[in-house]
Amino acid sequence: IERAVPGETRVETVVREVPTVVTEEDLIVAAIKAGLAGTVRIAAAEKPNLGSGFLLTQAGVIATSDKVLGLSEGQGSSSAVEYTVFFWNGKSRKARLLHRIDSGVALLKLDLGNAVDISKVEELEDKELPISALVLEEGERRPGQTVLALGLAGDGTPAISRGLITALTPSSGAAPELIRTSAVIPATLGGPLLNLNGRVIGLNKEEGTALGIKFLQEALAAVAV
């Protein structure tokens, strides 16, 4: 902006900063990038694409749905099945079942060798988008809120679905909190449901439904990893 200086014959230029406007599209792009850093694809010996999951801790705990792993009602945490967990960049690591709770949450534990933190495993290092655990958030969830469901397809291509929360069913006794949303599609089952901050608010359980994070926290507390 140019303006005349009183009492002088010169004009001075005044520069005013224009506030940066962050659009919903900007938030979505940032949230997807954050989510893909910890989203995984899970495979077994005879089933190359069971479904998705996500990294819950830096110590290598993976959260997914028991249906992705094909676990039956009442099947506990002891399993001899070896899984292969693939990350968004195609890198992989072996894992075994760590824990399962009746709400439908299953936890896998990655084989990190002698490392106690996934960031210390050289084979998994990636400068473009470092592999890292996702953050859980217990913030407000409400009908009409925009959410993102993520997963990894069999060929490693990210599966991304945007939708709205349509209803919330509070937890009651052993019944878990359920989040109803059009964002959860078959390609995202077992993966994370994110808010626009890139934080996990649910686990994609069935088409149109995600589990609230309360039971993720309980499952994690049970194994203390």
SEVO-655833 format. One record per residue (C-alpha): x, y negated, z; chain; residue in three letters. Coordinates in steps of 0.05 Angstrom, whole numbers, plus 5000, padded with zeros to 4 digits. Layout:
<rs>
<c1->X&c2->Y&c3->Z&c->A&r->ALA>
...
</rs>
This chain:
<rs>
<c1->5000&c2->5000&c3->5000&c->A&r->ILE>
<c1->5028&c2->4932&c3->4981&c->A&r->GLU>
<c1->5011&c2->4869&c3->5020&c->A&r->ARG>
<c1->5034&c2->4796&c3->5019&c->A&r->ALA>
<c1->5076&c2->4772&c3->5078&c->A&r->VAL>
<c1->5045&c2->4708&c3->5108&c->A&r->PRO>
<c1->5090&c2->4646&c3->5098&c->A&r->GLY>
<c1->5136&c2->4683&c3->5050&c->A&r->GLU>
<c1->5137&c2->4694&c3->4975&c->A&r->THR>
<c1->5151&c2->4767&c3->4979&c->A&r->ARG>
<c1->5108&c2->4829&c3->4981&c->A&r->VAL>
<c1->5124&c2->4887&c3->5027&c->A&r->GLU>
<c1->5105&c2->4959&c3->5017&c->A&r->THR>
<c1->5072&c2->4995&c3->5075&c->A&r->VAL>
<c1->5074&c2->5071&c3->5072&c->A&r->VAL>
<c1->5019&c2->5107&c3->5109&c->A&r->ARG>
<c1->5022&c2->5182&c3->5119&c->A&r->GLU>
<c1->4962&c2->5219&c3->5094&c->A&r->VAL>
<c1->4941&c2->5274&c3->5142&c->A&r->PRO>
<c1->4951&c2->5344&c3->5114&c->A&r->THR>
<c1->4884&c2->5377&c3->5103&c->A&r->VAL>
<c1->4884&c2->5452&c3->5118&c->A&r->VAL>
<c1->4830&c2->5487&c3->5079&c->A&r->THR>
<c1->4797&c2->5553&c3->5094&c->A&r->GLU>
<c1->4835&c2->5582&c3->5035&c->A&r->GLU>
<c1->4901&c2->5562&c3->5067&c->A&r->ASP>
<c1->4880&c2->5596&c3->5132&c->A&r->LEU>
<c1->4860&c2->5659&c3->5095&c->A&r->ILE>
<c1->4926&c2->5664&c3->5058&c->A&r->VAL>
<c1->4966&c2->5654&c3->5122&c->A&r->ALA>
<c1->4923&c2->5705&c3->5160&c->A&r->ALA>
<c1->4932&c2->5757&c3->5105&c->A&r->ILE>
<c1->5007&c2->5748&c3->5105&c->A&r->LYS>
<c1->5010&c2->5756&c3->5181&c->A&r->ALA>
<c1->4965&c2->5817&c3->5179&c->A&r->GLY>
<c1->5003&c2->5853&c3->5124&c->A&r->LEU>
<c1->5067&c2->5850&c3->5166&c->A&r->ALA>
<c1->5037&c2->5903&c3->5211&c->A&r->GLY>
<c1->4986&c2->5940&c3->5168&c->A&r->THR>
<c1->5003&c2->6011&c3->5148&c->A&r->VAL>
<c1->4980&c2->6070&c3->5107&c->A&r->ARG>
<c1->4978&c2->6138&c3->5141&c->A&r->ILE>
<c1->4992&c2->6204&c3->5105&c->A&r->ALA>
<c1->4999&c2->6277&c3->5125&c->A&r->ALA>
<c1->5033&c2->6336&c3->5090&c->A&r->ALA>
<c1->4973&c2->6357&c3->5048&c->A&r->GLU>
<c1->4936&c2->6291&c3->5049&c->A&r->LYS>
<c1->4977&c2->6234&c3->5019&c->A&r->PRO>
<c1->4926&c2->6180&c3->5037&c->A&r->ASN>
<c1->4887&c2->6190&c3->5101&c->A&r->LEU>
<c1->4873&c2->6116&c3->5112&c->A&r->GLY>
<c1->4901&c2->6055&c3->5145&c->A&r->SER>
<c1->4925&c2->6032&c3->5213&c->A&r->GLY>
<c1->4965&c2->5976&c3->5243&c->A&r->PHE>
<c1->5026&c2->5966&c3->5287&c->A&r->LEU>
<c1->5003&c2->5951&c3->5357&c->A&r->LEU>
<c1->5070&c2->5944&c3->5393&c->A&r->THR>
<c1->5142&c2->5932&c3->5374&c->A&r->GLN>
<c1->5158&c2->5999&c3->5407&c->A&r->ALA>
<c1->5124&c2->6033&c3->5348&c->A&r->GLY>
<c1->5053&c2->6047&c3->5371&c->A&r->VAL>
<c1->5004&c2->6050&c3->5313&c->A&r->ILE>
<c1->4928&c2->6041&c3->5323&c->A&r->ALA>
<c1->4879&c2->6074&c3->5276&c->A&r->THR>
<c1->4811&c2->6107&c3->5276&c->A&r->SER>
<c1->4805&c2->6180&c3->5297&c->A&r->ASP>
<c1->4764&c2->6191&c3->5234&c->A&r->LYS>
<c1->4823&c2->6170&c3->5192&c->A&r->VAL>
<c1->4864&c2->6226&c3->5225&c->A&r->LEU>
<c1->4806&c2->6275&c3->5220&c->A&r->GLY>
<c1->4804&c2->6286&c3->5295&c->A&r->LEU>
<c1->4744&c2->6323&c3->5323&c->A&r->SER>
<c1->4703&c2->6305&c3->5384&c->A&r->GLU>
<c1->4740&c2->6323&c3->5448&c->A&r->GLY>
<c1->4808&c2->6332&c3->5414&c->A&r->GLN>
<c1->4860&c2->6302&c3->5460&c->A&r->GLY>
<c1->4928&c2->6271&c3->5451&c->A&r->SER>
<c1->4967&c2->6335&c3->5440&c->A&r->SER>
<c1->4980&c2->6348&c3->5367&c->A&r->SER>
<c1->5034&c2->6383&c3->5327&c->A&r->ALA>
<c1->5014&c2->6347&c3->5263&c->A&r->VAL>
<c1->5068&c2->6302&c3->5235&c->A&r->GLU>
<c1->5045&c2->6240&c3->5199&c->A&r->TYR>
<c1->5082&c2->6193&c3->5153&c->A&r->THR>
<c1->5068&c2->6119&c3->5163&c->A&r->VAL>
<c1->5080&c2->6073&c3->5103&c->A&r->PHE>
<c1->5088&c2->5998&c3->5109&c->A&r->PHE>
<c1->5066&c2->5945&c3->5059&c->A&r->TRP>
<c1->5136&c2->5946&c3->5026&c->A&r->ASN>
<c1->5136&c2->6021&c3->5015&c->A&r->GLY>
<c1->5184&c2->6037&c3->5072&c->A&r->LYS>
<c1->5162&c2->6093&c3->5118&c->A&r->SER>
<c1->5173&c2->6129&c3->5184&c->A&r->ARG>
<c1->5149&c2->6194&c3->5215&c->A&r->LYS>
<c1->5098&c2->6192&c3->5271&c->A&r->ALA>
<c1->5058&c2->6238&c3->5317&c->A&r->ARG>
<c1->4993&c2->6231&c3->5354&c->A&r->LEU>
<c1->5003&c2->6196&c3->5421&c->A&r->LEU>
<c1->4933&c2->6186&c3->5449&c->A&r->HIS>
<c1->4859&c2->6187&c3->5432&c->A&r->ARG>
<c1->4798&c2->6161&c3->5468&c->A&r->ILE>
<c1->4725&c2->6178&c3->5455&c->A&r->ASP>
<c1->4709&c2->6108&c3->5430&c->A&r->SER>
<c1->4743&c2->6127&c3->5365&c->A&r->GLY>
<c1->4812&c2->6097&c3->5376&c->A&r->VAL>
<c1->4873&c2->6139&c3->5361&c->A&r->ALA>
<c1->4945&c2->6119&c3->5373&c->A&r->LEU>
<c1->5006&c2->6145&c3->5336&c->A&r->LEU>
<c1->5078&c2->6136&c3->5359&c->A&r->LYS>
<c1->5131&c2->6122&c3->5306&c->A&r->LEU>
<c1->5197&c2->6158&c3->5309&c->A&r->ASP>
<c1->5246&c2->6100&c3->5317&c->A&r->LEU>
<c1->5306&c2->6144&c3->5332&c->A&r->GLY>
<c1->5347&c2->6111&c3->5387&c->A&r->ASN>
<c1->5316&c2->6043&c3->5377&c->A&r->ALA>
<c1->5265&c2->6016&c3->5427&c->A&r->VAL>
<c1->5242&c2->5960&c3->5381&c->A&r->ASP>
<c1->5219&c2->5968&c3->5309&c->A&r->ILE>
<c1->5258&c2->5906&c3->5289&c->A&r->SER>
<c1->5322&c2->5943&c3->5308&c->A&r->LYS>
<c1->5311&c2->5999&c3->5257&c->A&r->VAL>
<c1->5356&c2->5980&c3->5199&c->A&r->GLU>
<c1->5318&c2->6024&c3->5149&c->A&r->GLU>
<c1->5256&c2->5981&c3->5161&c->A&r->LEU>
<c1->5288&c2->5913&c3->5156&c->A&r->GLU>
<c1->5256&c2->5866&c3->5106&c->A&r->ASP>
<c1->5275&c2->5793&c3->5096&c->A&r->LYS>
<c1->5214&c2->5776&c3->5054&c->A&r->GLU>
<c1->5163&c2->5795&c3->5107&c->A&r->LEU>
<c1->5191&c2->5827&c3->5170&c->A&r->PRO>
<c1->5151&c2->5886&c3->5196&c->A&r->ILE>
<c1->5121&c2->5866&c3->5263&c->A&r->SER>
<c1->5065&c2->5884&c3->5312&c->A&r->ALA>
<c1->5000&c2->5847&c3->5305&c->A&r->LEU>
<c1->4971&c2->5804&c3->5361&c->A&r->VAL>
<c1->4904&c2->5820&c3->5394&c->A&r->LEU>
<c1->4858&c2->5762&c3->5409&c->A&r->GLU>
<c1->4798&c2->5763&c3->5456&c->A&r->GLU>
<c1->4772&c2->5696&c3->5433&c->A&r->GLY>
<c1->4700&c2->5680&c3->5416&c->A&r->GLU>
<c1->4667&c2->5722&c3->5363&c->A&r->ARG>
<c1->4600&c2->5701&c3->5335&c->A&r->ARG>
<c1->4552&c2->5717&c3->5278&c->A&r->PRO>
<c1->4571&c2->5676&c3->5217&c->A&r->GLY>
<c1->4645&c2->5677&c3->5233&c->A&r->GLN>
<c1->4691&c2->5691&c3->5174&c->A&r->THR>
<c1->4735&c2->5753&c3->5183&c->A&r->VAL>
<c1->4784&c2->5792&c3->5141&c->A&r->LEU>
<c1->4791&c2->5868&c3->5139&c->A&r->ALA>
<c1->4858&c2->5895&c3->5116&c->A&r->LEU>
<c1->4884&c2->5963&c3->5094&c->A&r->GLY>
<c1->4934&c2->5995&c3->5048&c->A&r->LEU>
<c1->4911&c2->6036&c3->4988&c->A&r->ALA>
<c1->4943&c2->6102&c3->4968&c->A&r->GLY>
<c1->4990&c2->6067&c3->4920&c->A&r->ASP>
<c1->5011&c2->6017&c3->4973&c->A&r->GLY>
<c1->4968&c2->5961&c3->4944&c->A&r->THR>
<c1->4938&c2->5917&c3->4999&c->A&r->PRO>
<c1->4863&c2->5925&c3->5008&c->A&r->ALA>
<c1->4834&c2->5859&c3->5029&c->A&r->ILE>
<c1->4761&c2->5844&c3->5042&c->A&r->SER>
<c1->4731&c2->5779&c3->5067&c->A&r->ARG>
<c1->4663&c2->5776&c3->5100&c->A&r->GLY>
<c1->4622&c2->5749&c3->5157&c->A&r->LEU>
<c1->4605&c2->5777&c3->5225&c->A&r->ILE>
<c1->4531&c2->5793&c3->5221&c->A&r->THR>
<c1->4519&c2->5820&c3->5291&c->A&r->ALA>
<c1->4554&c2->5839&c3->5356&c->A&r->LEU>
<c1->4536&c2->5899&c3->5400&c->A&r->THR>
<c1->4565&c2->5890&c3->5470&c->A&r->PRO>
<c1->4599&c2->5949&c3->5503&c->A&r->SER>
<c1->4557&c2->5988&c3->5552&c->A&r->SER>
<c1->4587&c2->6043&c3->5595&c->A&r->GLY>
<c1->4627&c2->6089&c3->5550&c->A&r->ALA>
<c1->4597&c2->6058&c3->5487&c->A&r->ALA>
<c1->4647&c2->6010&c3->5455&c->A&r->PRO>
<c1->4634&c2->5939&c3->5431&c->A&r->GLU>
<c1->4616&c2->5940&c3->5357&c->A&r->LEU>
<c1->4626&c2->5884&c3->5307&c->A&r->ILE>
<c1->4580&c2->5888&c3->5247&c->A&r->ARG>
<c1->4610&c2->5856&c3->5185&c->A&r->THR>
<c1->4608&c2->5863&c3->5110&c->A&r->SER>
<c1->4684&c2->5856&c3->5109&c->A&r->ALA>
<c1->4696&c2->5929&c3->5129&c->A&r->VAL>
<c1->4696&c2->5972&c3->5067&c->A&r->ILE>
<c1->4722&c2->6043&c3->5057&c->A&r->PRO>
<c1->4791&c2->6020&c3->5032&c->A&r->ALA>
<c1->4803&c2->5984&c3->5099&c->A&r->THR>
<c1->4782&c2->6038&c3->5147&c->A&r->LEU>
<c1->4830&c2->6046&c3->5206&c->A&r->GLY>
<c1->4861&c2->5978&c3->5191&c->A&r->GLY>
<c1->4855&c2->5912&c3->5228&c->A&r->PRO>
<c1->4798&c2->5863&c3->5229&c->A&r->LEU>
<c1->4828&c2->5793&c3->5232&c->A&r->LEU>
<c1->4802&c2->5724&c3->5249&c->A&r->ASN>
<c1->4829&c2->5665&c3->5209&c->A&r->LEU>
<c1->4886&c2->5656&c3->5259&c->A&r->ASN>
<c1->4914&c2->5723&c3->5234&c->A&r->GLY>
<c1->4898&c2->5756&c3->5302&c->A&r->ARG>
<c1->4866&c2->5824&c3->5310&c->A&r->VAL>
<c1->4794&c2->5822&c3->5337&c->A&r->ILE>
<c1->4775&c2->5893&c3->5318&c->A&r->GLY>
<c1->4793&c2->5960&c3->5288&c->A&r->LEU>
<c1->4756&c2->5979&c3->5224&c->A&r->ASN>
<c1->4719&c2->6042&c3->5243&c->A&r->LYS>
<c1->4665&c2->6055&c3->5191&c->A&r->GLU>
<c1->4639&c2->6018&c3->5131&c->A&r->GLU>
<c1->4606&c2->5955&c3->5158&c->A&r->GLY>
<c1->4630&c2->5966&c3->5230&c->A&r->THR>
<c1->4692&c2->5951&c3->5271&c->A&r->ALA>
<c1->4709&c2->5968&c3->5343&c->A&r->LEU>
<c1->4722&c2->5910&c3->5391&c->A&r->GLY>
<c1->4793&c2->5905&c3->5419&c->A&r->ILE>
<c1->4774&c2->5923&c3->5490&c->A&r->LYS>
<c1->4783&c2->5996&c3->5474&c->A&r->PHE>
<c1->4848&c2->5983&c3->5439&c->A&r->LEU>
<c1->4874&c2->5951&c3->5502&c->A&r->GLN>
<c1->4849&c2->6010&c3->5544&c->A&r->GLU>
<c1->4882&c2->6061&c3->5499&c->A&r->ALA>
<c1->4947&c2->6022&c3->5501&c->A&r->LEU>
<c1->4944&c2->6016&c3->5577&c->A&r->ALA>
<c1->4934&c2->6091&c3->5583&c->A&r->ALA>
<c1->5000&c2->6107&c3->5549&c->A&r->VAL>
<c1->5039&c2->6047&c3->5578&c->A&r->ALA>
<c1->5084&c2->6041&c3->5517&c->A&r->VAL>
</rs>
